[in-house]
């Protein structure tokens, strides 16, 4: 029966990965996103010796430029399509992530590895990300690879494996630093495996030394640009002492076996020998899990002070509700999430019956999820997509699978005992696990196939808009002309024009709802603002995308642009800005077009492009009204009235200033509500 389970599970994992890869080829890549275009431009800048600069000339420092250079290098050296190259790497990373999930689940039981992979296959989100040239899937795969290799290094007490784990960590961190919360996991698991402390310290020291050496250049580059320590935010004067301390700790770990053989080491070993086996085991458990919880608490405090939260807090009921509605938009998704959560809860109760590698793997999965909790909380709080915790989704799938497999076995045993039938005997008893795996793989494959085919890229919409915009500029604008772009499809269009035009991006900012502010919106730490001219919804319920008359006008004049290209679509744009971009304000419309697209699944989207010739001497938007789409205005006013009482002056000023765009009459009831609140 064990051999049947192994063969069936191995075949299922192979089929699942094959389906994943085949559907990448069949469904094809998505059109470039702004992140992909942005990273490519940074890669060009780095390889040209200009530093981590975007095509708009801005220094980009949130992530290291390693992935941008990986994307751009084949194009610079061999004239390969950089987006196709990045998509190939993403496909390899996605398949590797599935295999790593399967390998971890296999350590507990082959059927769990197969079911976990089938679960991940059934989630089309991972597949959709792998159809891009983004950095998220490679970062997730490398993060999980670090945990796997690090645990192997601790188990083997191998310096070579430790060096490899450190190298994987360095590359993962330089691609995207989401691996950082997982940093201690392999070594905490090592404590639980109880190898000699000196050999564990030597292995961890080797990993730390390579990780520090591999990331040092990025910390130095960041410090040179900002005079701060990357992600820590401390003054860069602390960088060298911290680097030296980390190197010293690594060297101490490497020297631990020799120190252990010294007189002091022997005395310490003699004292530890006085502990009974049970006492020593309890101390190891307390040390490993205690350090893991301390690590989690430290990151929770650190992330709670993140500037991107804008004072809203790491935990907000309204933001969590908005996040659930965004990523679990219907009851099918919500039911699937509930099933996953119940399975994970059941999985937490299965540790007692485990031993050996199964127990070690369970410990690693739970420790990794605990250490990652602050990261997931931060991602939700700032409204970022789940792409930032793909590795954790894979680990959660394993834990949930453990719980459901044990629950299913318990149910089969209970039914079998009542029927005087032994579930482990006979053909039926040997076949139910492979049959369960087969059903899961078939379901996952069908779901992925249907979703992937329904979301194939079309030739219209963004693809046509970007092509039309870049061609119009090439046909009508002399090389070297200064051009401004908005946020939506700005990078995607500009990267095709890189090197021939001087380009800058002038885009929206974020403001928080404030019922006492002059127009109901404020920027934390700034003086009261009364010149908002455009508004739209953002990923967070308390924040809105906005434009200010003074800031936008000043940016246009400072950039000295001759043309402003503004594309609008379903995301990251503020279409209502077009209400302010008139000839009276210095913006003469010279070209516009609308591009419709329909996916194979029937989803429609519209992208519009507007190109303005800019009369810089006439740019002045101070007399502009505040424009907003009806739905955005309704959401904004709803948030104003949902919190503390709105100031009468705020309601009155908004009622006089706001106009729904493109149809001014659509906002009548909303404006009337504001006007009524503004009456003393």
BELPE-V938066 format. One record per pair of residues at least 24 apart in sequence whose ideal C-beta (glycine too) atoms are under 7 Angstrom apart, sorted by the first residue. I is the first residue (numbers start at 1). J is the second residue. Records with the same first field share a line. If there is no record, write none. Layout:
BEGIN
I: J / J
END
This chain:
BEGIN
1: 424 / 430
4: 430 / 434
5: 110 / 111 / 433 / 434
6: 110
8: 434 / 437
9: 110 / 111 / 113 / 114 / 437
12: 114 / 118 / 437 / 438 / 441
13: 102 / 113 / 114 / 117
15: 441
16: 98 / 117 / 118 / 121 / 441 / 444
17: 95 / 98 / 99
19: 121 / 445 / 448
20: 94 / 95 / 98 / 121 / 127
21: 91 / 95
23: 127 / 448 / 449 / 452
24: 91 / 130 / 131
27: 131 / 452 / 453 / 456
28: 456 / 457
29: 87 / 131 / 132 / 457
30: 131 / 132 / 457
31: 457 / 462 / 463
32: 83 / 492
33: 132 / 134
34: 490 / 491 / 492
35: 134
36: 83 / 86 / 132 / 133 / 134
37: 491 / 492 / 495
38: 491
39: 67 / 68 / 71 / 135
40: 68 / 71 / 72 / 82 / 495
41: 491 / 495 / 498
42: 68
43: 68 / 69 / 71 / 72
44: 72 / 498
47: 72 / 73 / 76
55: 491 / 494 / 495 / 498 / 503
56: 494 / 503 / 504 / 505
57: 504
59: 225
61: 222 / 225 / 226
63: 176
64: 174 / 218
66: 174 / 175
67: 135 / 175
71: 133
83: 133
86: 133
87: 131 / 132 / 133
89: 138
90: 130 / 132 / 133 / 134 / 137 / 138
91: 130
93: 130 / 137 / 138 / 141
94: 126 / 127 / 130 / 137
96: 141
97: 137 / 140 / 141 / 144 / 390 / 394
100: 141 / 144 / 145 / 148
101: 394 / 397 / 398
103: 148
104: 148 / 361 / 365 / 398
105: 398 / 401
107: 357 / 358 / 361
108: 358 / 361 / 362 / 402
109: 358
111: 405 / 433 / 437
112: 398 / 401 / 402 / 405
114: 437
115: 401 / 405 / 437 / 440
116: 397 / 398 / 401
118: 437 / 440 / 441 / 444
119: 397 / 401
120: 394 / 397
121: 444 / 445 / 448
122: 443 / 444 / 447 / 448
124: 447 / 448 / 451 / 452
125: 386
126: 390
127: 448 / 452
128: 455
129: 387
135: 175 / 176
136: 176 / 387 / 388 / 390
137: 390
138: 175
139: 172 / 175 / 176 / 178 / 179
140: 390 / 391
142: 168 / 171 / 172 / 175 / 179
143: 172 / 178 / 179 / 182 / 391
144: 391 / 394
146: 172 / 179 / 182
147: 182 / 185 / 186 / 364 / 368
150: 186 / 207
151: 186 / 189 / 364
153: 186 / 203 / 207
154: 186 / 187 / 189 / 190 / 193 / 195 / 200 / 203
155: 193
157: 195 / 199 / 200 / 203
158: 203
159: 202 / 203 / 206
162: 203 / 204 / 206 / 207
163: 206 / 207 / 210
165: 207
166: 206 / 207 / 208 / 209 / 210 / 211
167: 210 / 214
169: 207 / 211
170: 210 / 211 / 214 / 215
173: 215
174: 215 / 218
177: 231
178: 375 / 388
181: 299 / 371 / 372 / 374 / 375
182: 368 / 371 / 372
184: 291 / 295 / 371
185: 364 / 367 / 368 / 371
188: 288 / 291 / 292 / 367
189: 360 / 363 / 364 / 367
191: 284 / 287 / 288
192: 284 / 285 / 288 / 360 / 363
193: 360
194: 284
198: 256 / 257 / 260
199: 257
201: 253 / 256
202: 253 / 254 / 256 / 257
204: 253
205: 250 / 251 / 252 / 253 / 254 / 256
206: 254
208: 246 / 249 / 250 / 253
209: 247 / 250
212: 243 / 246 / 247 / 250
216: 243
292: 367 / 370 / 371
295: 371
296: 370 / 371 / 373 / 374
299: 374
300: 374
303: 374 / 377 / 378
306: 378
308: 382
309: 381 / 382
310: 512 / 524
311: 524
312: 381 / 542
314: 377 / 378 / 381
315: 377
316: 381
318: 541
319: 380 / 381 / 540 / 541
320: 380
322: 540 / 541
323: 380 / 383
327: 386
340: 396 / 400
343: 400 / 401 / 403 / 404
344: 396 / 399 / 400 / 403
345: 403
346: 403 / 404 / 406 / 407
347: 399 / 400 / 402 / 403
350: 402 / 403 / 406
365: 395 / 398 / 399
368: 395
369: 395 / 396 / 399
383: 539 / 540
453: 600
454: 599 / 600 / 601
455: 599 / 601
456: 599 / 600
458: 597 / 598 / 599
460: 595 / 596 / 597
461: 595 / 596 / 597 / 605 / 607
462: 489 / 569 / 607
464: 595
465: 489 / 567 / 595 / 607 / 609
466: 492 / 493
468: 593 / 609
469: 493 / 565 / 567 / 609
470: 496 / 497
472: 591 / 611
473: 497
477: 563
481: 562 / 563
482: 559 / 560 / 561 / 562
483: 561 / 562 / 563 / 565
484: 556 / 559 / 561 / 563 / 564 / 565
485: 565
486: 566 / 567 / 573
487: 572 / 573
488: 567 / 568 / 569 / 571 / 572 / 573
489: 567 / 569
493: 565
504: 559 / 561
506: 552 / 555 / 556 / 559
508: 545 / 546 / 547 / 574
509: 546
510: 538 / 543 / 545
511: 543 / 544 / 546
512: 542 / 543
513: 542 / 639 / 640 / 643
515: 640 / 643 / 644 / 645 / 646 / 647 / 650
516: 647 / 650
517: 650
518: 650 / 653
519: 626 / 650 / 653 / 654 / 657
520: 640 / 650 / 654
521: 546
531: 622
532: 626
533: 580 / 621 / 624 / 626 / 627
534: 574 / 576 / 577 / 579 / 580 / 627
535: 576 / 626 / 628 / 632 / 636
536: 574 / 576 / 628 / 629 / 632
537: 632 / 635
541: 639
542: 639
544: 636
545: 574
547: 574 / 577
549: 621 / 622 / 624
552: 621
553: 619 / 620 / 621
556: 614 / 616 / 619
557: 616 / 619
560: 616
561: 614
562: 613 / 614
563: 611 / 612 / 613 / 614
564: 612 / 614
565: 611
566: 610
567: 607 / 608 / 609
568: 608
569: 605 / 607
570: 605
575: 629
576: 627 / 628 / 629 / 661
578: 610
579: 627 / 659 / 661
580: 621 / 624 / 627
581: 612
585: 619 / 620 / 621 / 624
586: 614 / 615 / 616 / 618 / 619 / 620
587: 612 / 614
588: 612 / 613 / 615
625: 657 / 659
626: 657 / 658 / 659
627: 659 / 661
628: 658 / 660 / 661
629: 660 / 661
630: 660 / 666 / 667
633: 658 / 660 / 667 / 670
634: 670
637: 670 / 673 / 674
646: 677
648: 677 / 678 / 680
651: 677 / 678
652: 678
END
